[in-house]
Amino acid sequence: METTVLDHPSRPLADQQRTSTARRALRAVAIAACVPYLTLKIAWLSGSTVGIPAGSSLRGSLEDSSFYAVNVLTVAMDLAVAALALALTRPWGRRLPAWLLVLPGWIATGLIAPIAVAFPLQTVVSLFTGGRSTPPGDPWLDEWVFGVVYTGFSIQGLALGTLFVLYAKDRWGPLLRGRTADLTASPTRPVLRIAAAAAAVAALLPAVLHTVWACGGTVGLTASRIAEHTTTTAIVEADTAAFALLGAAGILLAAFRPGRTRLAVPLALGWTGGAASAAWGAWMLLAGIVAPEDTGDPGTSPLMDLTYAVQMLLGMLVLVAGAHLLAERAAARGTTAASRRG
């Protein structure tokens, strides 16, 4: 039985109105932050070369079907962010099935959270070192494109993430409160521990390899990836390794429940780390598949593909284990409530 907490009648009316105003403002910010990216993508789909300098390999890809398909996909994903912001703040959004909000929210978290962490670091490092978003001699995109797009993504992440946390507290608050030690004993706990151990092992490959690549190692990388290595790409690699470890830490805490850890901690770590691993693992695999074949260099290597696939496995393990844990907790609360009414 799904636990739903929609209203908080104990709060003063003025407080509810302030909260509603804040959520409307966050919704407006999230939707507005989508506009620059959507404008740029629609321009490219229309054949425009805005933001693509002369000599860029992207200019030759504008008529390519795979380039077109990827841009249509990313436009749809950004429109989904706007739709999700509406669903999290409108009354009809509270009547939607849980999965219809949780799954897009999980994917959005996975795609945006690493950018929201890495981009400010890249900006700070670039200010002090004069680093670039692209390697010298490779005018892939104009520098301003990265600033506009990643700033928009970061704002989307902050606004949408805040809205999702508020929504989750309203709808599933009782399931998310408490401490790990207070979780009801379950006959499936050994399975959860096996899944946690598997996730921890799975996290080792991406964590180690992305750390090596961040430090300038070239094991398993294609020639193009080696040539593209800069300070900013090193931050991305380190960011990816960190999120893989966060996902593993979340599921381990939920499964083995040390001390008096608040339940929100492993849920937040698992949600964010698992989502980032799965979303970017899938995205990088897709990028390798649609990479242009006329460059003479494959988009990815077998070891890179294996790493991205393991990232996806890690994310799915964390997602399924977390969903199962919360479903059991909801069922236990429903049984307890029924017993009390009886």
N, C-alpha and C positions, 0 to 999 in steps of 0.2 A: 504494500500500500504506500503510495507516495505521500510524503509529508509536505504540506503546503502551509507556509506562513506568509500571508499576504498583507495583513494589516497590523498595525501596532497602536491600538486604541489608547494605550496608557500614555502615549506621547502627546504633548499639547498640540492643538491644531496648528498653531503658528510654526512649531518645529516641523510638522509634516509639510507645511507649505514651503518652508525654506528648503527642505530636502527636495521637494518636487522642483523648485526653481533651479536648484543646483544640478539636478539630473537633466533638466531641459538644456541648461547651458552646456553641460558635458556632451550631450547629444549633438548640439549645434556645432561644437568644436570638432567632434569626431567626423561629422559629415563634411564640414568645411575643409578638414585636412585631407579629404579624399580628392578634392577638386583639382589640385595641381597635377597629381599623378594621372587622373582620368583624362585631363586635358592633353597631357603629353602623349599618352598612349593612343588616344583617338586621333591626334594629329599624325602619328606614325602610321596608323591603320589607313589614314587618308592619303598616304604617300608623302607627307611632309618630312623634311630632314632637319627640323628644328632640334637643336641640341646634339646633332650628329655631325661632327666636323668632316671636312673634306679629307679623304684618305682613310676614313674609318671603314673597317670591314662590315659594319652594320649597313652601310649604304648599299652594298651589294646584296644584302639580305632582305631589303624592304619588300621585294616581290616574291620572296621565298614563302612557300606554303607553311612550313614549320614555324617561321618567324611570325607569320600572320596568326597562326593558331595559338602560339604562346601569348601574343599580345591580346587576343580576344579572351583567353583564359584569365590573364591578369586583370583585365578590365572587369570581368565578371566577379573576380575575387574582391576587388575594391568596392564594387557595387554591393557585394554581400556584406562588407563591413558597414556600409551605410544602413542596409536593411537590418543588420543585427543591432545597431545603435537604436533604431526605432523600436525593435521588438523588446529591448531591455528597458524601455521607458514608457511604453504605451500599455494601456490595460489589456489589450488583446494579446500582448506578449506573455502575460501570465497564464493564459489559457493554452498556450502551445505545448505540445509534448516536450518532455525534458530533453530528449535527444536532439530535437530540432534546434535547440539553443546551445546545448552543451557541445555537440560535435563541431559546429562552425566556430563557436567560441574557443574551443581547444585548438583548432587549426589556426585561427587568427592569432592566438597567443603564441603558438609555435613559430609563426612566420615573423611576427612583429617584435616579440620580446628580445631576440638576439640583436636586432637592428637598433632597438632603443637603448641597449647596453653598449654595443660596439661603436655606433656612430658618434656619440659624444666623446668617447675615448679617442677615436680617430681624429676628430676635429682638434682636440687639445694637443695630441701628439703632432699633428700637421702644423699647428701654430708655432711649436717650438723647434721642429726639425725641418720644416719646409717640405714635408712628405706630400705625396700625390695619391689620388685615388686610383690612378692608372699608371702603369710603368712608363718611363720615358720612351718616346718614339712610337707609342701605340695610342693614337688619338681615337679611342673607342667612342667616348662620349665627352662632351664639354664638361668641364669641372662643375659648372653651376647646376647641371642636371642632378649630380649626386647630392648636392646640398639641398635642393628643392625636394627631391624625392624622399631622401632619408629623414629630413626634418619633418615632412608630412607623416611618414610612417611612425616616427617617434611620438608625435602628437596624437596620432590615432591610437597608438598603444596605451599611452597614459590615460586618455579619455575613455576608451573602450574598456580597458582593464578596470578602471574605477567603477564604471557602470556595471560591469559583470559582477564584481565583488558585492556591490550594493544589492543587485538583483538576487544573487545567491544567498545572501544573508536574509533577505525577505522571504524567499521561497523555500530554502532548505536549511535555514539557520540552525534548528535543533540537531540536524545531522552533522553539522560541521563544528559544533562546540564540544567542549570536554577535552579529556586527555587520552593519550593512547593506552595508558594502563587501565582505563575504565572501559575499554571496548569489551563487549560481551564475548565470552569464550565461544568459539565456533569449531565444529568438526572439520571445516575446510581450512583452518589456519595452517596446517602443514603444507597444503597446496600453495597458499599464499607465500609461505617461506621459500618454497622451491622456486616460485616465480620470481621472488625477490633476489634469490641467489643467481638465477639465470640472468636477470637484468643487470646485476652487478658484474657478472662475467662479460656480458655483452657490452657494457659500458667501457670496458678496458681497451678494446680495439680502437674505437673512435677517440677516446680520451688520449691514448698514447700517440696515435698517429697524427692527430691534429696538433698535439703539442710539439711533436717533432717537426711538422710542417711549419708551425708558427716560429720555431727557432731556426728556420732556414734549411732543414733537412729535405732531401729530395727523394727519399725512398718511395717508390710506387707512383710518383707524380709523372704526368706527361710533360713533354718539352714546353708546351705552351704555358702550363701552370708554373713551371720552374721560372720561365721568363717573366711571368706576371708578378712574381713575389716582390712585395713592397712592405713597408711598415704597416700600412693600413690593411693589407691582406693578412699579415701576421696576427693582427688584432682579431680579425674574423676567425682565424683558425683557433686561437686561444679561447675565444668566446664559445666556439662550437664544442671544444673539449670541456669547458666548464659546465655548459648546460647538460652534457651527457652525464657528468658526475652528479649534478643536482638531481636529475631524474632517478639515478640509481640510489642516491641517498634518501630520496623521498619514499621509495617503495621499501627500502630496508628498514627505515624507521617505522613505517606502518606495519610491517610484518613481524619485527622482533621487539618493538615497543619498549625501548630502554627508558628507565626512569619515569618521570612525570611529564613527558613532552606533550605540549598542546597538540591536539589532533590537526589543527590548522597548519602546523609547520610541515609535517610530511605531505599533507594534501597539496599545499602550495608548491613545495619543492618538486613533487612528482608531477603535478599538473604542468608547471612551467618547463621543467627540464625534459620531461617525456614528450611534451608537445613540440618543443624546439628540435629535439632529436629526430622525431618522426617527420615533421614538416620539412625541415631542411634536408634530411636524408632523401625524402621523396623528390624534392625540388631539384637537388643536384643530380639525381639519377635521370630525371626528365631532361635536364640541361645537357647531359651527356648524350642522350638519345637524339635530341634535335640539333646537336652541334653540326655546323656545316661540314660536309665531307670533302669539299674542294680545297681545304687548307692544307691537306697532307698530314694533319695532326689530329688524332682522335680527341673528343671532348674529355673523356675520362679513361683511366687505365683499369685493368681488372681489380687491382688492390683498392683503388678509389671506389669502384662500384661496390665491392664487398663492404667497405667501410660505411658507405651510405646505406646499404641494405641492412647492416647491423644496427645502424642508428634507427632505422624504421622499426626493426624488431624490438629494440629497447623501448621506444616510445609506445608501441602497441602493448607490450607486456605491462608497462606502467598504467596505461589507460584501462586495460581490461581488469587488472588487479584492483585499481582504485574504484572502478565502477562496481565490481563485485563486493568490495568491502562496504561501500555506502549502501548498496542494495540490501545486504545482510543487516546493516545497522537500521535501515528504514523498516525492514520486516520485524526486527526485534522490538523496535519502538511501537509498531502497530500492534504486535501481540501483547505487549505490556499494557498499552492503552485499552485494548479489548478486555483484558483480564480485570482491569480496574473498573471498567463500566459494568462488567458482569458481577 
